[in-house]
Amino acid sequence: MPAPQKVAVIGAGMVGLSTAWFLQEHGVEVEVLDRDEVASGSSWGNAGWITPGLSTPLPDPAVLSYGIKAVISPSSPVYVPVTGDPRLLRFLATFTRNSTMRRWSRSMRALVPINECALPAFDVLAAGGVTSPSKEATSFIAGYRTADETDFLLTELEHIAASGQDVGFEKLTGDEVRAAEPTFSEEIGAGIRLLGQRYLNPIEFVSSLADSVRARGGTVREGARVTGITDEAKGVRLAIAQGGTEVYDRVVIASGTWLDELARPFGVRTHVQAGRGYSFSVPIEHTPQGPVYLPSQRVACTPLGDRLRVAGMMEFRPPEAPLDQRRVQAVVDATRPLLTGVDLDDRQDEWVGSRPCTPDGLPLIGGTSSPRVQVAGGHGMWGMTLGPATGQLLASTMVTGRPAPELTPFDPLR
């Protein structure tokens, strides 16, 4: 097909806006449509980590160590409420089948090439006028109560390196952890410093990305819910709730957890399930120099100005389900003994958002049964890290017609 002149991107999160921005690099006119507002989905309240060294498949052997009693407990880091939803049950069955070391290793090798594109893509955005920075994590420490607890992450880092992913780290004693990062309490007896990673303020960065798309001549339409896509002889027609229809040369579906409803008519059968995460912000006496990580508790903390964003949990529930206060309390209870100088009772911005997860842990990026309809989604916990690289590779493929080899494992029709 000829290179597109006008493209609609459905979804104004990190992935969708990155795709629009890089399409503009090729001279394409873009219009971004979102059912809500810029960054209103999982781009809003996540931890803001840019960690290609840790971008791994979500289904991993650790999942198999959770028992039924654990996953149905609201205080568990991974929570699956008792349900009769057949689509969720099929997702969980496939997710569990993929949680073996053999399949994890295969998926990890598939992620390595796009992981290597992650940081350079952020540098291109910065050079092109996206003013909100991604910051070098001068201190990125995972803290543990005992040295024995570090074995799991150390083993995972060995497997990541064996897959070809470059990831640097240093082992620390408890005293070294607290000397480097006083936010950790006396209960921390060991740690691992991760090297070469970054972090950012998610809402500020994605908003800056939207501003850059607008400044370069693009349109970002908020409150524009796309209800249908029709492939016609002259192009692809979008039906927009209370907004009529419009025709474009191509469309990119980057609608996060809602990807299924628009992509399924075009042959995309992989279900994108909401893997909901929670976060809130609290005041802190000492501002960390980078992310503070509590792996055993599945809690990720990031400095955002004079407050600390505390994020965690994975629950497989519908994206429209209300915030469950028990889950917020579970994060608080898990975190309280391990941090100091943090007022966990002065919480602001309590939030739940839906990470778009696939059962094999790999995103869906590329073409569909229609040459005019592309998909970019299903990144799980790594949409912030891999969004710019996804947009850069997909935009190049769409304009040049030359498939990016980094995207081959993520075929939406697999």
Secondary structure per residue as TSV (DSSP state, phi and psi in degrees):
chain	resnum	aa	ss	phi	psi
A	1	M	-	360.0	152.4
A	2	P	-	-65.5	156.9
A	3	A	-	-60.7	139.9
A	4	P	-	-70.8	147.0
A	5	Q	S	-101.3	-33.2
A	6	K	E	-137.6	123.7
A	7	V	E	-125.7	136.7
A	8	A	E	-97.8	133.2
A	9	V	E	-114.8	120.7
A	10	I	E	-95.1	108.6
A	11	G	-	123.5	118.1
A	12	A	-	-108.2	44.1
A	13	G	S	-98.5	-166.3
A	14	M	H	-59.4	-44.6
A	15	V	H	-68.1	-49.2
A	16	G	H	-64.3	-45.8
A	17	L	H	-67.3	-35.8
A	18	S	H	-63.2	-41.4
A	19	T	H	-62.8	-43.9
A	20	A	H	-61.4	-43.8
A	21	W	H	-61.8	-44.8
A	22	F	H	-75.0	-27.2
A	23	L	H	-63.2	-38.8
A	24	Q	H	-61.8	-32.7
A	25	E	H	-58.9	-26.4
A	26	H	T	-96.3	9.5
A	27	G	T	83.7	15.6
A	28	V	-	-87.6	138.0
A	29	E	E	-77.4	131.2
A	30	V	E	-126.1	148.0
A	31	E	E	-132.9	123.1
A	32	V	E	-103.3	130.5
A	33	L	E	-121.5	136.1
A	34	D	E	-136.5	141.4
A	35	R	S	-66.2	-24.6
A	36	D	S	-120.9	-115.4
A	37	E	-	-125.4	169.7
A	38	V	T	-55.7	130.3
A	39	A	T	61.6	25.5
A	40	S	-	-82.0	-12.0
A	41	G	S	-92.5	-137.0
A	42	S	H	-68.0	-13.0
A	43	S	H	-71.0	-16.1
A	44	W	H	-79.8	-56.9
A	45	G	H	-108.8	17.2
A	46	N	S	-77.6	178.7
A	47	A	-	-73.9	-17.2
A	48	G	-	75.3	24.0
A	49	W	E	-81.3	137.8
A	50	I	E	-113.9	89.6
A	51	T	-	-129.9	73.7
A	52	P	G	-60.6	-25.3
A	53	G	G	-67.8	-18.6
A	54	L	G	-115.5	6.5
A	55	S	-	-77.2	95.5
A	56	T	-	-123.6	163.3
A	57	P	-	-63.4	134.8
A	58	L	S	-64.4	-42.9
A	59	P	-	-70.7	112.3
A	60	D	-	-137.6	164.8
A	61	P	G	-56.8	-23.7
A	62	A	G	-62.4	-28.3
A	63	V	G	-60.0	-35.6
A	64	L	G	-70.0	-15.1
A	65	S	G	-80.4	-13.6
A	66	Y	-	-78.5	132.7
A	67	G	-	-90.4	171.2
A	68	I	H	-59.2	-42.1
A	69	K	H	-61.3	-33.8
A	70	A	H	-70.9	-47.9
A	71	V	H	-74.0	-16.8
A	72	I	T	-97.6	6.3
A	73	S	S	-91.7	127.6
A	74	P	T	-61.6	-16.9
A	75	S	T	-90.5	-3.2
A	76	S	S	-75.0	142.6
A	77	P	S	-59.1	-28.0
A	78	V	E	-119.2	118.0
A	79	Y	E	-124.2	126.8
A	80	V	-	-126.0	105.1
A	81	P	-	-66.0	150.0
A	82	V	-	-59.3	127.7
A	83	T	-	-148.0	156.0
A	84	G	-	-112.4	11.8
A	85	D	-	-66.5	111.3
A	86	P	H	-63.7	-33.7
A	87	R	H	-67.9	-41.0
A	88	L	H	-66.7	-39.8
A	89	L	H	-64.2	-39.4
A	90	R	H	-65.2	-41.3
A	91	F	H	-59.0	-47.5
A	92	L	H	-64.8	-37.2
A	93	A	H	-64.7	-44.7
A	94	T	H	-68.3	-40.8
A	95	F	H	-57.2	-43.8
A	96	T	H	-66.3	-41.1
A	97	R	H	-61.6	-30.6
A	98	N	T	-83.4	-3.7
A	99	S	-	-90.3	49.3
A	100	T	S	-116.8	158.3
A	101	M	H	-63.4	-37.0
A	102	R	H	-63.0	-47.0
A	103	R	H	-72.9	-35.9
A	104	W	H	-60.0	-44.6
A	105	S	H	-63.5	-40.6
A	106	R	H	-63.4	-44.5
A	107	S	H	-68.2	-36.4
A	108	M	H	-62.6	-42.4
A	109	R	H	-63.0	-32.3
A	110	A	H	-69.1	-30.6
A	111	L	H	-81.4	-22.7
A	112	V	H	-55.5	-48.2
A	113	P	H	-60.7	-41.3
A	114	I	H	-74.2	-32.6
A	115	N	H	-57.7	-37.6
A	116	E	H	-69.6	-19.2
A	117	C	H	-87.4	-9.5
A	118	A	H	-63.9	-58.8
A	119	L	H	-65.9	-43.1
A	120	P	H	-57.4	-34.4
A	121	A	H	-66.3	-38.4
A	122	F	H	-62.6	-37.7
A	123	D	H	-65.4	-36.3
A	124	V	H	-65.2	-43.0
A	125	L	H	-60.4	-43.7
A	126	A	H	-63.3	-43.0
A	127	A	H	-67.6	-24.0
A	128	G	T	-92.6	3.1
A	129	G	T	114.7	4.4
A	130	V	-	-79.2	109.4
A	131	T	-	-82.5	-27.1
A	132	S	S	-70.6	127.4
A	133	P	-	-85.9	154.4
A	134	S	-	-97.5	127.8
A	135	K	E	-100.2	140.9
A	136	E	E	-67.8	130.4
A	137	A	-	-84.3	91.7
A	138	T	S	-67.2	-22.8
A	139	S	-	-136.0	113.9
A	140	F	-	-134.9	96.7
A	141	I	E	-121.2	132.5
A	142	A	E	-96.0	123.1
A	143	G	E	-107.8	142.3
A	144	Y	E	-134.2	156.2
A	145	R	S	-69.9	-39.4
A	146	T	S	-132.7	160.1
A	147	A	S	-64.5	-33.3
A	148	D	G	-61.4	-32.7
A	149	E	G	-67.5	-20.2
A	150	T	G	-73.8	-13.4
A	151	D	H	-58.9	-38.2
A	152	F	H	-63.1	-49.3
A	153	L	H	-67.0	-38.4
A	154	L	H	-61.8	-41.4
A	155	T	H	-64.9	-41.8
A	156	E	H	-62.6	-41.6
A	157	L	H	-63.0	-35.5
A	158	E	H	-64.6	-42.0
A	159	H	H	-67.7	-37.8
A	160	I	H	-61.3	-46.5
A	161	A	H	-63.4	-38.5
A	162	A	H	-64.9	-24.6
A	163	S	T	-79.9	-8.1
A	164	G	T	104.7	2.4
A	165	Q	-	-85.1	129.9
A	166	D	-	-79.0	118.2
A	167	V	-	-145.7	122.8
A	168	G	E	-103.2	147.8
A	169	F	E	-158.4	162.2
A	170	E	E	-134.9	139.4
A	171	K	E	-86.1	139.9
A	172	L	E	-129.6	148.9
A	173	T	E	-80.5	170.3
A	174	G	H	-60.2	-41.1
A	175	D	H	-64.4	-38.6
A	176	E	H	-68.1	-36.1
A	177	V	H	-61.1	-49.5
A	178	R	H	-70.4	-30.9
A	179	A	H	-67.5	-37.8
A	180	A	H	-78.4	-33.4
A	181	E	-	-144.0	94.5
A	182	P	T	-64.2	-7.6
A	183	T	T	-66.0	-25.7
A	184	F	B	-75.0	142.7
A	185	S	-	-86.0	177.9
A	186	E	T	-67.4	-14.2
A	187	E	T	-75.3	-11.8
A	188	I	-	-81.2	120.5
A	189	G	-	-110.6	-3.9
A	190	A	E	-165.0	164.7
A	191	G	E	-163.0	171.7
A	192	I	E	-133.7	124.8
A	193	R	E	-92.9	124.1
A	194	L	E	-93.3	137.5
A	195	L	E	-112.1	148.5
A	196	G	S	77.5	19.6
A	197	Q	-	-107.0	170.9
A	198	R	E	-134.8	175.9
A	199	Y	E	-153.2	166.3
A	200	L	-	-155.0	171.0
A	201	N	-	-89.9	109.6
A	202	P	H	-58.5	-49.2
A	203	I	H	-66.7	-38.6
A	204	E	H	-67.1	-41.4
A	205	F	H	-67.6	-47.8
A	206	V	H	-66.5	-36.1
A	207	S	H	-65.3	-39.2
A	208	S	H	-65.0	-37.3
A	209	L	H	-64.0	-42.2
A	210	A	H	-63.3	-41.1
A	211	D	H	-61.2	-39.0
A	212	S	H	-67.3	-39.4
A	213	V	H	-60.5	-42.8
A	214	R	H	-66.0	-43.4
A	215	A	H	-63.5	-25.3
A	216	R	T	-92.7	11.8
A	217	G	T	101.0	1.3
A	218	G	-	-84.1	166.3
A	219	T	E	-115.4	135.8
A	220	V	E	-121.4	112.3
A	221	R	E	-105.0	114.0
A	222	E	E	-92.8	153.4
A	223	G	T	68.5	26.3
A	224	A	-	-115.4	92.5
A	225	R	-	-88.5	119.6
A	226	V	E	-81.7	124.1
A	227	T	E	-103.7	-12.8
A	228	G	E	-169.1	154.9
A	229	I	E	-130.2	130.0
A	230	T	E	-126.1	126.8
A	231	D	E	-88.0	116.9
A	232	E	E	-118.9	175.3
A	233	A	T	-63.0	-36.3
A	234	K	T	-95.2	-2.9
A	235	G	E	156.5	-161.9
A	236	V	E	-113.6	128.6
A	237	R	E	-102.8	130.5
A	238	L	E	-103.5	133.3
A	239	A	E	-95.9	124.2
A	240	I	E	-116.0	126.7
A	241	A	T	-55.4	124.7
A	242	Q	T	57.4	25.3
A	243	G	T	-140.1	11.8
A	244	G	E	74.1	-149.4
A	245	T	E	-131.4	154.4
A	246	E	E	-143.0	151.7
A	247	V	E	-113.4	138.1
A	248	Y	E	-133.4	163.5
A	249	D	S	-68.5	-43.7
A	250	R	E	-142.3	164.6
A	251	V	E	-136.8	142.1
A	252	V	E	-115.2	121.8
A	253	I	E	-90.8	109.0
A	254	A	-	-130.9	49.2
A	255	S	-	-96.2	20.5
A	256	G	G	62.6	-129.1
A	257	T	G	-64.0	-20.8
A	258	W	G	-94.5	18.6
A	259	L	H	-64.3	-38.0
A	260	D	H	-52.5	-48.2
A	261	E	H	-63.4	-28.3
A	262	L	H	-95.9	-30.3
A	263	A	H	-87.0	-25.6
A	264	R	G	-58.5	-40.1
A	265	P	G	-62.1	-12.4
A	266	F	G	-110.2	31.2
A	267	G	T	86.4	4.0
A	268	V	-	-86.5	107.0
A	269	R	-	-100.2	-15.0
A	270	T	S	-68.8	122.5
A	271	H	-	-76.3	132.7
A	272	V	-	-100.3	114.3
A	273	Q	E	-103.5	141.6
A	274	A	E	-71.1	116.6
A	275	G	E	-106.6	91.2
A	276	R	E	-78.4	136.7
A	277	G	E	-120.7	156.7
A	278	Y	E	-116.7	152.0
A	279	S	E	-156.0	164.0
A	280	F	E	-161.2	168.0
A	281	S	E	-120.6	148.9
A	282	V	E	-138.7	153.8
A	283	P	E	-70.8	152.8
A	284	I	B	-142.1	139.7
A	285	E	S	-72.7	-41.2
A	286	H	S	-117.9	121.7
A	287	T	-	-79.2	118.0
A	288	P	-	-62.3	156.8
A	289	Q	S	-86.9	6.1
A	290	G	S	174.4	-171.4
A	291	P	-	-62.3	147.7
A	292	V	E	-115.3	122.3
A	293	Y	E	-120.2	132.2
A	294	L	E	-120.1	84.1
A	295	P	G	-62.1	-40.8
A	296	S	G	-63.5	-29.2
A	297	Q	G	-94.7	-4.3
A	298	R	T	56.9	44.3
A	299	V	E	-119.8	130.9
A	300	A	E	-118.4	128.9
A	301	C	E	-121.6	140.8
A	302	T	E	-138.9	132.0
A	303	P	E	-72.3	126.4
A	304	L	E	-128.0	95.0
A	305	G	T	67.6	-128.8
A	306	D	T	-95.1	14.3
A	307	R	E	-126.3	164.4
A	308	L	E	-114.3	123.4
A	309	R	E	-83.6	129.0
A	310	V	E	-114.1	121.5
A	311	A	E	-132.6	149.1
A	312	G	E	-179.0	-174.8
A	313	M	E	77.7	152.3
A	314	M	E	-140.7	115.5
A	315	E	E	-129.2	136.1
A	316	F	E	-97.1	90.1
A	317	R	-	-136.5	165.2
A	318	P	-	-60.0	144.6
A	319	P	T	-62.8	-25.7
A	320	E	T	-87.4	-2.3
A	321	A	S	-63.6	144.2
A	322	P	-	-69.2	161.3
A	323	L	-	-58.9	133.0
A	324	D	-	-100.3	108.6
A	325	Q	H	-61.1	-25.4
A	326	R	H	-62.3	-32.7
A	327	R	H	-72.7	-38.8
A	328	V	H	-60.8	-45.1
A	329	Q	H	-64.6	-34.2
A	330	A	H	-63.3	-39.4
A	331	V	H	-64.9	-43.7
A	332	V	H	-60.3	-48.4
A	333	D	H	-63.8	-37.0
A	334	A	H	-70.8	-30.9
A	335	T	H	-89.2	-35.1
A	336	R	G	-51.5	-46.4
A	337	P	G	-70.9	-16.2
A	338	L	G	-104.2	-8.2
A	339	L	B	-121.9	155.0
A	340	T	S	-131.7	152.7
A	341	G	S	72.6	21.2
A	342	V	B	-122.9	125.9
A	343	D	-	-95.1	91.4
A	344	L	T	-74.5	-6.5
A	345	D	T	-92.7	-11.5
A	346	D	S	-101.6	68.0
A	347	R	-	-90.8	138.8
A	348	Q	E	-127.6	161.0
A	349	D	E	57.3	40.7
A	350	E	E	-60.7	132.1
A	351	W	E	-148.0	146.8
A	352	V	E	-130.7	135.1
A	353	G	E	-140.3	159.4
A	354	S	E	-105.6	111.7
A	355	R	E	-75.4	135.2
A	356	P	E	-84.3	107.2
A	357	C	E	-108.9	142.9
A	358	T	-	-108.5	156.5
A	359	P	T	-70.1	-19.3
A	360	D	T	-102.8	1.1
A	361	G	S	78.6	7.4
A	362	L	-	-111.3	142.3
A	363	P	-	-69.7	169.4
A	364	L	E	-110.8	108.5
A	365	I	E	-138.9	119.1
A	366	G	E	138.8	-158.7
A	367	G	E	-82.2	166.1
A	368	T	-	-121.7	-163.9
A	369	S	S	-68.9	-15.9
A	370	S	S	-104.8	129.4
A	371	P	T	-66.5	-11.0
A	372	R	T	-95.6	-5.2
A	373	V	E	-119.5	118.9
A	374	Q	E	-111.9	160.4
A	375	V	E	-127.5	142.3
A	376	A	E	-145.9	101.3
A	377	G	E	-175.7	-172.9
A	378	G	-	74.7	30.6
A	379	H	-	-81.7	-2.4
A	380	G	G	62.6	-126.4
A	381	M	G	-84.5	0.1
A	382	W	G	-114.7	21.3
A	383	G	H	-65.3	-35.2
A	384	M	H	-68.0	-43.0
A	385	T	H	-68.2	-44.9
A	386	L	H	-100.2	-2.5
A	387	G	H	-56.9	-53.3
A	388	P	H	-61.7	-41.6
A	389	A	H	-63.9	-39.6
A	390	T	H	-58.9	-49.5
A	391	G	H	-62.3	-40.4
A	392	Q	H	-64.5	-46.3
A	393	L	H	-71.2	-41.3
A	394	L	H	-68.5	-41.4
A	395	A	H	-60.5	-43.3
A	396	S	H	-62.5	-42.4
A	397	T	H	-62.1	-43.9
A	398	M	H	-65.0	-37.4
A	399	V	H	-84.5	-41.2
A	400	T	H	-88.9	-21.7
A	401	G	-	78.8	2.0
A	402	R	-	-98.6	115.4
A	403	P	-	-61.1	137.2
A	404	A	-	-81.1	120.9
A	405	P	G	-60.0	-27.3
A	406	E	G	-62.9	-22.7
A	407	L	G	-94.3	-6.9
A	408	T	G	-52.7	-43.5
A	409	P	G	-70.2	-9.3
A	410	F	G	-106.3	23.2
A	411	D	-	-51.6	120.2
A	412	P	T	-62.7	-18.3
A	413	L	T	-94.6	7.3
A	414	R	-	-64.3	360.0
